[in-house]
């Protein structure tokens, strides 16, 4: 039998009582011995301090307001509570249990899908690993329901089948929660590899953005808003050219998400005449990086005439012009192909926004110097001249078809130092607005970094197309919750990387202590960043010892 001080919340106040534990058969029960009253009042009038001092004198122990003698208590376990509390709040913010129940209703299941996915998401954002490792580490998180291993895999199957509806419902919730006005959408593509050489209808060899050319891969196309919130994604076979993925994204935006007024922002990899026609056919506009050197000769010479540019910004130290800009009206002649294969000539009316940057010019010189050096090294060992990329472009052949260094190509390349172009079909956006929209592409690059590195989406260790898709849906949900946490913190003036959020939440641990009759819980002191996370999501933190588990 033992006694302890118990806090009980009721409406707006906390009440204190002295409670004893006693054993009834095989059960340990609690019995209230004395009600002390409201905690704020007994602290204010000194009654609590006098009680502590009185007990200390009778028991011949040291009285303290900050600690307590633990006697026979021993720590039984220590687990992460901060991550569970914050990501449970985010889970509830999006009402993900209802989303999953609705989107995956066609699949008969005899397990709790929500708890299985939550445990997997929690493991993904805090300690990325395989589903088996998530299963083995469930006790690392306080208060998470134990999920059998087979339920983690069955959950991936359910997510794969419910992918489209999950995306759509989460998109609608984002619009309602954050009052999103989606008018600019970012799109880009990356590759995710497998530690395998076995190809099938989805996994295949292709150009790897991770330089994993000896392993099969898939291609992932991702749509985000300008703050980096994920909107949707598509998966393509590993040998798909990135420029051929955009049409599926357009279909998603127009048909499923029903977004009508959209400007698609994409890099030069998406800039093909087929894609640009498809964007306009969907009723959208585009802002895409331009391949200036591929334009017709007349336009190229016009672009290179810096006398027609106007200053955009000045160097803060020297006061010299740092960036120049100009806009050129441009008619882009294309051939559109409809669903039946019928070809139609189309002229796209565009503005070509051209900039010249002193910083870019200096970088272009440095980059070319490296390539020139490598090209000359190649000529010393002609057997190394295999690639058509990089330094190979400065190598030509003489009349005897022997490789030679081409000075003319170096001079032609140098003419373009510092120049960059953006093609835009929108008629009313200002030049600076077009630049600003295009520069937000770093958001989607940051999204890929988060998916690949922080959430460790690859290498993928699932092998069937359904499991692969389910895994990516789980990563999509994880990324959405993590990015939401970042953006909510940013509103309060605190910028934290996913790694910093992870470290902060790992600082909030709960220890479970037991003696022969009682259980106590002790929550560790959070870091400043962790305290900000709890405050942001209005999560109360109980300090010190408690007979009740944290929420």
C-alpha positions as CSV (number, residue, x, y, z in Angstrom):
1,X,0.0,0.0,0.0
2,X,1.3,3.5,-0.8
3,X,0.0,7.1,-1.0
4,X,0.6,9.9,-3.5
5,X,-0.7,13.3,-4.5
6,X,-3.1,13.2,-7.5
7,X,-4.1,15.9,-9.9
8,X,-7.6,15.8,-11.4
9,X,-8.8,18.3,-14.1
10,X,-12.4,19.5,-14.1
11,X,-13.5,22.2,-16.4
12,X,-11.1,25.1,-16.0
13,X,-9.4,24.0,-12.8
14,X,-7.1,21.3,-11.4
15,X,-7.9,19.7,-8.0
16,X,-5.5,18.0,-5.7
17,X,-6.2,14.9,-3.5
18,X,-4.3,12.4,-1.5
19,X,-4.8,8.9,-2.8
20,X,-3.7,5.5,-1.6
21,X,-3.2,2.4,-3.6
22,X,-4.3,-1.0,-2.4
23,X,-4.4,-4.5,-3.8
24,X,-7.8,-6.3,-4.3
25,X,-7.0,-9.8,-5.4
26,X,-4.8,-9.5,-8.4
27,X,-5.8,-5.8,-9.1
28,X,-4.2,-2.6,-7.8
29,X,-6.9,0.0,-7.0
30,X,-7.0,3.6,-5.9
31,X,-8.9,5.1,-2.9
32,X,-9.2,8.9,-2.2
33,X,-8.3,9.7,1.4
34,X,-8.5,13.5,1.4
35,X,-9.6,16.2,-1.0
36,X,-7.2,19.2,-0.8
37,X,-9.1,21.5,-3.1
38,X,-8.1,23.6,-6.1
39,X,-4.4,23.5,-6.8
40,X,-4.0,27.2,-7.5
41,X,-5.7,28.0,-4.2
42,X,-3.7,25.6,-2.0
43,X,-0.5,26.8,-3.6
44,X,-1.4,30.4,-3.2
45,X,-2.4,30.2,0.5
46,X,0.7,28.0,1.4
47,X,-1.3,25.0,2.4
48,X,0.5,22.7,0.0
49,X,3.9,23.8,1.1
50,X,3.0,23.4,4.8
51,X,1.7,19.9,4.1
52,X,5.0,19.0,2.4
53,X,7.0,20.4,5.2
54,X,4.9,18.6,7.8
55,X,5.3,15.2,6.1
56,X,9.0,15.9,5.8
57,X,9.4,16.5,9.5
58,X,7.4,13.4,10.5
59,X,9.1,11.2,7.9
60,X,12.6,12.7,8.6
61,X,13.2,13.3,4.8
62,X,14.3,16.4,2.9
63,X,11.3,18.4,1.7
64,X,11.5,20.0,-1.8
65,X,9.0,21.6,-4.1
66,X,10.9,20.3,-7.2
67,X,11.5,16.7,-6.4
68,X,10.2,13.6,-4.6
69,X,11.8,10.6,-3.1
70,X,11.1,7.6,-5.4
71,X,11.7,5.0,-2.7
72,X,11.2,1.6,-4.3
73,X,10.2,2.9,-7.7
74,X,12.1,1.6,-10.7
75,X,12.0,2.7,-14.4
76,X,10.3,0.1,-16.5
77,X,10.5,1.7,-19.8
78,X,11.2,5.0,-21.6
79,X,9.5,5.9,-24.9
80,X,8.8,8.9,-27.2
81,X,5.7,10.8,-26.4
82,X,6.3,14.1,-28.2
83,X,6.1,12.6,-31.7
84,X,3.0,10.7,-30.9
85,X,1.3,13.8,-29.4
86,X,2.2,16.1,-32.3
87,X,1.5,13.7,-35.2
88,X,-1.7,12.5,-33.6
89,X,-2.9,16.1,-33.6
90,X,-1.9,16.5,-37.3
91,X,-3.6,13.2,-38.0
92,X,-6.8,14.5,-36.4
93,X,-6.4,17.9,-38.2
94,X,-6.8,16.1,-41.5
95,X,-9.3,13.6,-40.1
96,X,-7.3,10.9,-41.6
97,X,-9.1,8.1,-39.9
98,X,-12.3,9.1,-41.7
99,X,-10.4,9.7,-45.0
100,X,-8.9,6.1,-44.9
101,X,-12.2,4.5,-43.9
102,X,-14.0,6.3,-46.8
103,X,-11.3,5.9,-49.5
104,X,-10.5,2.2,-48.6
105,X,-14.0,1.1,-48.0
106,X,-14.1,-1.4,-50.9
107,X,-11.5,-3.6,-49.2
108,X,-12.9,-6.0,-46.6
109,X,-10.5,-6.0,-43.7
110,X,-10.4,-7.5,-40.2
111,X,-7.9,-5.0,-38.7
112,X,-7.7,-1.4,-37.7
113,X,-6.4,0.3,-40.9
114,X,-6.0,3.7,-39.3
115,X,-3.8,2.5,-36.4
116,X,-1.6,0.5,-38.8
117,X,-1.1,3.4,-41.1
118,X,-0.5,5.8,-38.2
119,X,2.2,3.6,-36.7
120,X,3.8,3.3,-40.2
121,X,3.7,7.1,-40.7
122,X,5.1,7.7,-37.3
123,X,8.0,5.3,-37.9
124,X,8.6,6.9,-41.3
125,X,8.8,10.5,-40.1
126,X,10.8,9.7,-36.9
127,X,13.0,6.7,-37.8
128,X,12.6,5.6,-41.5
129,X,13.0,1.9,-41.8
130,X,11.3,-1.2,-43.2
131,X,7.8,-2.3,-42.2
132,X,9.4,-5.1,-40.2
133,X,11.6,-2.7,-38.2
134,X,8.5,-0.4,-37.6
135,X,6.8,-3.5,-36.2
136,X,9.7,-4.3,-34.0
137,X,10.1,-0.8,-32.7
138,X,6.5,-0.1,-31.8
139,X,7.3,0.1,-28.1
140,X,9.6,3.1,-28.9
141,X,6.4,5.2,-29.1
142,X,4.2,5.8,-26.0
143,X,0.5,5.0,-26.3
144,X,0.5,3.6,-29.9
145,X,-1.6,0.5,-30.3
146,X,0.3,-2.6,-31.1
147,X,-0.1,-3.7,-34.7
148,X,0.6,-7.2,-35.9
149,X,3.3,-7.4,-38.7
150,X,0.9,-8.7,-41.4
151,X,-1.4,-5.7,-40.8
152,X,1.4,-3.3,-41.9
153,X,1.6,-5.1,-45.3
154,X,-2.2,-5.4,-45.7
155,X,-2.4,-1.6,-45.0
156,X,-0.1,-0.9,-47.9
157,X,-2.5,-2.9,-50.2
158,X,-5.4,-0.9,-48.9
159,X,-3.6,2.4,-49.5
160,X,-2.8,1.4,-53.0
161,X,-6.4,0.8,-53.9
162,X,-7.6,4.0,-52.2
163,X,-4.8,6.2,-53.6
164,X,-6.9,8.5,-55.9
165,X,-9.6,9.2,-53.3
166,X,-7.1,9.7,-50.5
167,X,-5.3,12.3,-52.6
168,X,-8.6,14.0,-53.5
169,X,-10.0,14.1,-49.9
170,X,-6.7,15.4,-48.5
171,X,-6.6,18.1,-51.1
172,X,-10.1,19.3,-50.3
173,X,-9.2,19.3,-46.6
174,X,-6.1,21.4,-47.3
175,X,-8.2,23.9,-49.2
176,X,-10.6,24.2,-46.3
177,X,-8.1,24.2,-43.5
178,X,-5.7,26.8,-44.9
179,X,-8.1,28.7,-47.2
180,X,-5.9,27.8,-50.2
181,X,-6.3,29.6,-53.4
182,X,-4.6,27.3,-55.9
183,X,-3.6,29.2,-59.0
184,X,0.0,28.2,-59.4
185,X,1.0,24.5,-59.3
186,X,4.6,23.2,-59.4
187,X,5.4,20.0,-61.2
188,X,8.6,18.0,-61.3
189,X,9.8,14.4,-61.7
190,X,12.4,12.3,-59.9
191,X,13.4,8.7,-59.8
192,X,13.4,6.1,-57.0
193,X,15.6,3.1,-57.2
194,X,15.5,-0.5,-56.0
195,X,18.5,-2.5,-54.9
196,X,17.6,-5.0,-57.7
197,X,18.3,-5.7,-61.4
198,X,15.0,-7.5,-62.0
199,X,12.7,-5.5,-64.3
200,X,8.9,-5.8,-64.7
201,X,6.0,-3.7,-65.9
202,X,6.8,-1.0,-63.4
203,X,10.4,-1.4,-62.3
204,X,12.8,-0.8,-65.2
205,X,16.1,0.6,-66.2
206,X,16.2,4.3,-67.1
207,X,18.0,7.6,-66.6
208,X,18.6,7.7,-62.8
209,X,18.6,11.0,-61.0
210,X,20.4,9.2,-58.2
211,X,23.1,7.9,-60.5
212,X,22.0,4.3,-59.8
213,X,22.2,3.3,-63.5
214,X,22.8,-0.4,-62.7
215,X,19.6,-0.8,-60.8
216,X,15.9,-0.8,-61.7
217,X,13.8,2.2,-60.8
218,X,10.4,3.9,-61.0
219,X,9.6,7.5,-62.1
220,X,7.7,9.7,-59.6
221,X,5.8,12.8,-60.8
222,X,4.9,15.2,-58.0
223,X,2.5,18.2,-57.8
224,X,2.8,20.8,-55.1
225,X,1.5,24.2,-54.3
226,X,4.0,27.2,-54.1
227,X,4.6,26.5,-50.4
228,X,5.6,22.9,-51.0
229,X,2.4,21.3,-49.8
230,X,1.9,18.0,-51.8
231,X,-1.2,17.9,-54.0
232,X,-0.8,14.6,-55.7
233,X,1.6,12.2,-57.4
234,X,1.8,9.6,-60.1
235,X,4.1,6.6,-60.6
236,X,5.5,5.6,-64.0
237,X,7.7,2.8,-65.3
238,X,11.4,3.3,-64.7
239,X,12.2,3.9,-68.4
240,X,9.6,6.7,-68.9
241,X,11.1,10.0,-70.2
242,X,10.2,12.7,-67.7
243,X,8.7,14.9,-70.3
244,X,6.1,12.3,-71.0
245,X,4.6,12.3,-67.5
246,X,3.0,15.8,-67.5
247,X,-0.2,14.8,-69.3
248,X,-1.2,12.5,-66.4
249,X,-0.7,15.4,-64.0
250,X,-2.9,17.7,-66.1
251,X,-5.6,15.1,-66.1
252,X,-5.4,14.9,-62.3
253,X,-5.7,18.7,-61.9
254,X,-8.6,19.1,-64.3
255,X,-10.7,16.0,-63.8
256,X,-10.1,14.8,-60.3
257,X,-9.1,18.0,-58.4
258,X,-11.3,20.2,-60.6
259,X,-8.8,23.1,-60.6
260,X,-9.7,25.3,-63.5
261,X,-7.5,28.4,-63.4
262,X,-3.9,27.1,-63.1
263,X,-0.4,28.2,-64.2
264,X,1.8,25.1,-64.4
265,X,5.4,25.9,-63.4
266,X,8.1,23.4,-64.5
267,X,11.7,23.2,-65.4
268,X,13.2,22.8,-68.8
269,X,12.8,19.0,-68.6
270,X,9.1,19.5,-69.2
271,X,9.5,21.9,-72.1
272,X,8.4,20.0,-75.2
273,X,6.0,21.3,-77.8
274,X,3.7,18.3,-77.0
275,X,3.6,19.2,-73.3
276,X,3.0,22.9,-74.0
277,X,0.1,22.1,-76.3
278,X,-1.3,19.7,-73.8
279,X,-1.2,22.4,-71.1
280,X,-3.1,24.9,-73.3
281,X,-5.5,22.2,-74.4
282,X,-6.4,21.6,-70.7
283,X,-7.2,25.3,-70.4
284,X,-4.2,26.1,-68.3
285,X,-1.2,28.4,-68.7
286,X,2.5,27.6,-68.2
287,X,5.8,29.0,-67.0
288,X,8.6,26.7,-68.1
289,X,12.4,27.0,-68.3
290,X,13.4,27.7,-71.9
291,X,16.2,26.1,-73.9
292,X,17.5,29.3,-75.4
293,X,20.1,27.8,-77.6
294,X,17.4,25.6,-79.3
295,X,15.4,28.6,-80.5
296,X,15.5,29.8,-84.1
297,X,18.6,31.9,-85.1
298,X,16.7,35.2,-85.3
299,X,15.4,34.9,-81.7
300,X,18.7,33.7,-80.4
301,X,20.5,36.8,-81.7
302,X,17.7,39.0,-80.2
303,X,18.2,37.3,-76.9
304,X,21.9,37.9,-76.9
305,X,21.5,41.7,-77.5
306,X,22.1,43.1,-74.0
307,X,21.5,46.7,-75.2
308,X,17.8,45.9,-75.1
309,X,17.8,44.7,-71.5
310,X,16.8,46.9,-68.5
311,X,18.3,46.7,-65.0
312,X,16.5,44.5,-62.5
313,X,18.8,44.6,-59.5
314,X,22.1,46.1,-58.4
315,X,25.1,44.6,-56.6
316,X,24.9,45.8,-53.0
317,X,28.7,46.2,-52.6
318,X,29.7,47.7,-56.0
319,X,26.4,49.3,-57.1
320,X,26.9,47.8,-60.5
321,X,24.0,46.1,-62.4
322,X,23.7,42.6,-61.1
323,X,20.7,41.3,-63.1
324,X,19.1,42.6,-66.3
325,X,15.8,41.6,-67.8
326,X,13.7,41.9,-71.0
327,X,10.5,40.4,-72.4
328,X,10.2,39.2,-76.1
329,X,6.9,38.3,-77.7
330,X,7.3,34.9,-79.2
331,X,5.2,32.7,-81.5
332,X,5.9,29.0,-80.8
333,X,4.9,26.9,-83.7
334,X,3.9,23.4,-82.6
335,X,2.1,20.3,-83.9
336,X,-0.7,19.1,-81.5
337,X,-1.7,15.4,-81.6
338,X,-5.2,14.5,-80.4
339,X,-6.3,11.1,-79.0
340,X,-6.9,9.7,-82.4
341,X,-3.4,10.6,-83.6
342,X,-4.7,13.4,-85.8
343,X,-2.0,16.2,-86.1
344,X,-2.9,19.9,-86.1
345,X,-0.6,22.9,-86.5
346,X,-0.8,25.2,-83.5
347,X,0.9,28.5,-82.8
348,X,1.3,29.2,-79.1
349,X,1.5,32.9,-78.2
350,X,4.2,33.3,-75.6
351,X,6.4,35.8,-73.8
352,X,10.0,34.9,-73.5
353,X,11.4,36.4,-70.3
354,X,15.1,36.7,-70.6
355,X,17.6,37.6,-67.9
356,X,21.3,38.2,-67.7
357,X,23.0,37.7,-64.3
358,X,26.5,38.6,-63.4
359,X,26.6,35.8,-60.9
360,X,25.3,33.3,-63.4
361,X,27.9,34.4,-65.9
362,X,30.7,33.9,-63.5
363,X,29.4,30.4,-62.6
364,X,29.0,29.5,-66.3
365,X,32.7,30.4,-66.8
366,X,33.8,28.2,-63.9
367,X,31.6,25.3,-65.1
368,X,32.9,25.5,-68.7
369,X,36.6,25.7,-67.5
370,X,36.0,22.3,-65.8
371,X,34.5,20.8,-68.9
372,X,37.3,22.2,-71.1
373,X,39.9,20.6,-68.8
374,X,38.1,17.2,-68.9
375,X,37.7,17.4,-72.7
376,X,41.4,17.9,-73.2
377,X,42.1,15.0,-70.8
378,X,39.7,12.8,-73.0
379,X,41.8,13.7,-76.1
380,X,44.9,12.3,-74.4
381,X,43.0,9.0,-74.1
382,X,40.5,8.8,-77.0
383,X,39.0,5.6,-75.8
384,X,37.4,7.6,-72.9
385,X,35.3,9.7,-75.4
386,X,32.1,7.8,-75.0
387,X,29.4,10.2,-73.7
388,X,27.8,12.9,-75.8
389,X,27.2,15.0,-72.6
390,X,29.3,17.4,-70.7
391,X,32.9,17.8,-72.0
392,X,32.1,15.8,-75.2
393,X,30.4,18.9,-76.7
394,X,33.8,20.6,-77.0
395,X,35.2,17.8,-79.1
396,X,34.8,17.6,-82.9
397,X,36.5,15.6,-85.6
398,X,38.9,16.7,-88.3
399,X,38.9,15.7,-92.0
400,X,40.4,12.4,-91.0
401,X,37.6,11.8,-88.5
402,X,40.1,12.1,-85.7
403,X,38.9,13.8,-82.5
404,X,40.1,17.3,-81.9
405,X,39.4,20.1,-79.4
406,X,37.0,22.6,-80.9
407,X,37.8,26.2,-79.9
408,X,34.9,27.6,-82.0
409,X,32.4,25.6,-79.8
410,X,34.0,27.1,-76.7
411,X,33.6,30.6,-78.1
412,X,30.0,30.0,-79.1
413,X,29.2,28.6,-75.6
414,X,30.8,31.6,-74.0
415,X,28.4,33.9,-75.7
416,X,25.6,32.5,-73.5
417,X,27.3,33.1,-70.2
418,X,24.8,34.6,-67.7
419,X,21.7,34.3,-69.9
420,X,18.6,32.4,-68.8
421,X,15.1,32.2,-70.4
422,X,11.6,31.4,-69.3
423,X,8.6,30.8,-71.6
424,X,5.3,32.0,-70.3
425,X,1.8,31.7,-71.9
426,X,0.1,33.9,-69.4
427,X,-0.8,37.4,-70.8
428,X,-1.2,39.6,-67.7
429,X,1.5,38.4,-65.3
430,X,4.3,41.0,-64.8
431,X,7.9,40.0,-65.6
432,X,8.8,40.0,-61.9
433,X,5.8,37.8,-61.1
434,X,6.8,35.3,-63.7
435,X,10.3,35.2,-62.3
436,X,9.0,34.9,-58.8
437,X,6.7,32.0,-59.7
438,X,9.5,30.2,-61.6
439,X,11.9,30.6,-58.7
440,X,9.4,28.8,-56.4
441,X,10.5,25.6,-58.2
442,X,13.0,25.2,-55.4
443,X,10.0,24.2,-53.2
444,X,9.4,21.1,-55.2
445,X,13.2,20.3,-55.2
446,X,13.0,20.7,-51.5
447,X,10.1,18.3,-51.4
448,X,12.1,15.7,-53.3
449,X,15.0,16.2,-50.8
450,X,12.5,15.6,-47.9
451,X,11.0,12.5,-49.6
452,X,14.3,11.0,-50.6
453,X,16.6,11.9,-47.6
454,X,14.5,12.8,-44.6
455,X,11.8,10.2,-45.2
456,X,14.2,7.9,-47.0
457,X,11.6,6.9,-49.6
458,X,14.3,5.0,-51.5
459,X,15.7,2.4,-51.9
460,X,12.3,0.7,-52.0
461,X,12.1,-2.8,-50.6
462,X,8.6,-3.7,-51.9
463,X,8.5,-5.6,-55.2
464,X,4.9,-5.8,-56.5
465,X,3.4,-2.8,-58.2
466,X,0.5,-2.7,-55.6
467,X,2.8,-2.7,-52.6
468,X,5.1,-0.1,-54.2
469,X,2.1,2.2,-54.8
470,X,0.9,1.7,-51.2
471,X,4.3,2.5,-49.9
472,X,4.4,5.7,-51.8
473,X,0.9,6.7,-50.6
474,X,2.2,6.2,-47.0
475,X,5.2,8.4,-47.8
476,X,2.8,11.0,-49.4
477,X,0.8,11.1,-46.1
478,X,4.0,11.3,-44.0
479,X,5.3,14.2,-46.2
480,X,2.0,16.1,-46.0
481,X,1.9,15.9,-42.1
482,X,5.6,16.8,-41.8
483,X,5.3,19.8,-44.2
484,X,2.2,21.0,-42.4
485,X,4.1,21.0,-39.1
486,X,6.9,23.0,-40.8
487,X,4.5,25.6,-42.3
488,X,2.5,26.0,-39.0
489,X,5.8,26.6,-37.2
490,X,6.8,29.1,-39.9
491,X,3.6,31.1,-39.2
492,X,5.0,31.7,-35.7
493,X,8.4,32.8,-36.9
494,X,10.2,29.5,-36.4
495,X,11.8,27.7,-39.3
496,X,12.7,24.1,-38.6
497,X,14.0,21.4,-41.0
498,X,12.4,17.9,-40.9
499,X,15.6,16.8,-39.1
500,X,15.3,19.5,-36.5
501,X,11.6,18.7,-35.9
502,X,12.6,15.0,-35.5
503,X,15.3,16.0,-32.9
504,X,12.9,18.2,-31.0
505,X,10.2,15.6,-30.7
506,X,12.7,13.0,-29.7
507,X,13.5,15.1,-26.7
508,X,10.1,14.6,-25.2
509,X,10.3,11.1,-23.6
510,X,8.0,9.6,-21.0
511,X,9.4,7.2,-18.3
512,X,7.2,4.6,-16.7
513,X,8.1,3.9,-13.1
514,X,6.7,1.1,-10.8
515,X,7.0,-0.1,-7.3
516,X,5.1,-3.0,-5.8
517,X,1.7,-1.3,-5.9
518,X,1.9,1.9,-8.0
519,X,2.7,3.3,-11.4
520,X,4.1,6.8,-12.0
521,X,4.8,8.7,-15.2
522,X,7.6,11.2,-15.7
523,X,7.9,13.4,-18.8
524,X,11.3,14.7,-19.7
525,X,11.9,18.5,-20.1
526,X,11.4,19.5,-23.7
527,X,13.9,21.6,-25.7
528,X,12.8,25.1,-26.7
529,X,11.9,23.8,-30.2
530,X,9.9,20.9,-28.8
531,X,8.0,23.3,-26.5
532,X,7.2,25.5,-29.5
533,X,5.8,22.4,-31.4
534,X,3.6,21.5,-28.4
535,X,2.4,25.2,-28.1
536,X,1.8,25.4,-31.9
537,X,-0.6,22.5,-31.8
538,X,-2.0,23.3,-28.3
539,X,-0.8,20.2,-26.6
540,X,-0.6,20.5,-22.8
541,X,2.5,19.2,-21.1
542,X,2.3,17.8,-17.6
543,X,5.6,18.4,-15.8
544,X,6.9,16.2,-13.0
545,X,5.5,12.9,-11.7
546,X,1.9,11.9,-12.4
547,X,-0.1,8.8,-11.6
548,X,-1.9,9.3,-14.9
549,X,-0.4,8.7,-18.3
550,X,0.1,11.8,-20.6
551,X,-2.7,12.4,-23.2
